[in-house]
Amino acid sequence: MTTGIGAFVGKIIGGISENVIAMCLSFAAGAMLYIVSVELIPESNGLYKGKLATMGTIIGFILGLIAVNI
């Protein structure tokens, strides 16, 4: 139900201007980066006790940056 409400509000707010959409998407991207950096990376390092999780994260960030610039 909350997803439907969020989609409805997003449709209304998105109709205002493209700048509003850009700000909302940048906020969502920042929130996702925070979740990955603070919650998932330390948890994966604690579970696997190795460098594989860290290397996977670094490679993922690099691939994401490359994909954005293509």
C-alpha positions as CSV (number, residue, x, y, z in Angstrom):
1,M,0.0,0.0,0.0
2,T,2.8,2.4,0.8
3,T,4.4,1.8,-2.6
4,G,1.1,2.8,-4.3
5,I,0.9,5.9,-2.2
6,G,4.5,6.8,-3.0
7,A,4.0,6.2,-6.7
8,F,0.9,8.5,-6.6
9,V,2.8,11.2,-4.8
10,G,5.8,10.8,-7.1
11,K,3.5,11.2,-10.1
12,I,2.1,14.5,-8.7
13,I,5.5,15.9,-7.7
14,G,7.1,14.7,-10.9
15,G,4.7,16.7,-12.9
16,I,5.9,19.9,-11.4
17,S,9.3,20.1,-13.2
18,E,12.3,18.0,-14.3
19,N,14.4,19.6,-11.6
20,V,12.1,18.2,-8.9
21,I,12.5,14.7,-10.4
22,A,16.3,15.1,-10.5
23,M,16.4,16.2,-6.8
24,C,14.1,13.3,-5.7
25,L,16.3,10.7,-7.7
26,S,19.5,12.2,-6.2
27,F,18.0,11.9,-2.7
28,A,17.1,8.2,-3.4
29,A,20.5,7.5,-4.8
30,G,22.2,9.1,-1.7
31,A,20.0,7.1,0.6
32,M,20.9,3.8,-1.2
33,L,24.6,4.6,-1.0
34,Y,24.2,5.2,2.7
35,I,22.5,1.9,3.3
36,V,25.1,0.0,1.3
37,S,28.1,1.8,2.9
38,V,26.9,1.7,6.5
39,E,24.8,-1.5,6.7
40,L,25.7,-4.0,4.0
41,I,29.4,-3.6,3.6
42,P,30.3,-4.1,7.3
43,E,27.8,-7.0,7.5
44,S,29.3,-8.8,4.5
45,N,32.8,-8.3,5.9
46,G,31.7,-9.7,9.2
47,L,30.0,-12.8,7.6
48,Y,32.7,-13.8,5.1
49,K,35.8,-12.5,7.0
50,G,37.6,-11.8,3.7
51,K,38.5,-9.3,1.0
52,L,36.0,-10.8,-1.5
53,A,33.1,-8.7,-0.3
54,T,35.2,-5.5,-0.3
55,M,36.6,-6.2,-3.7
56,G,33.1,-6.9,-5.1
57,T,31.9,-3.6,-3.7
58,I,34.7,-1.7,-5.2
59,I,34.3,-3.3,-8.6
60,G,30.5,-2.7,-8.5
61,F,31.1,1.0,-7.8
62,I,33.6,1.3,-10.6
63,L,31.2,-0.5,-13.0
64,G,28.4,1.8,-11.9
65,L,30.5,4.9,-12.6
66,I,31.5,3.6,-16.0
67,A,27.9,2.8,-16.9
68,V,26.8,6.3,-16.0
69,N,29.4,7.8,-18.3
70,I,28.6,5.7,-21.3
